[in-house]
Amino acid sequence: MEPRKATMLDRAMAEVCRICPVCRQARKNQAGFANKLVKKVETRLCLFCRAYERVNGKKAHEP
């Protein structure tokens, strides 16, 4: 199955993830608590993290 294409809504939601303080800290400090939290939460609960992955092609916690 092909990955879903990013829509305008996905881009807007990915922007929220990009400026999210927790996700920003996770990308900045790969060994920190925020990184571990985002790894656990991003694919299951956070719609913004999922949109970030669709738009940018990488997980929200990756630098």
Stockholm file with secondary structure:
# STOCKHOLM 1.0

chainA/1-63         MEPRKATMLDRAMAEVCRICPVCRQARKNQAGFANKLVKKVETRLCLFCRAYERVNGKKAHEP
#=GR chainA/1-63 SS CCCCCCCHHHHHHHHHHHHCHHHHHHHHCTTSHHHHHHHHHTTTTCHHHHHHHHHHSSCTTCC
#=GC SS_cons        CCCCCCCHHHHHHHHHHHHCHHHHHHHHCTTSHHHHHHHHHTTTTCHHHHHHHHHHSSCTTCC
//
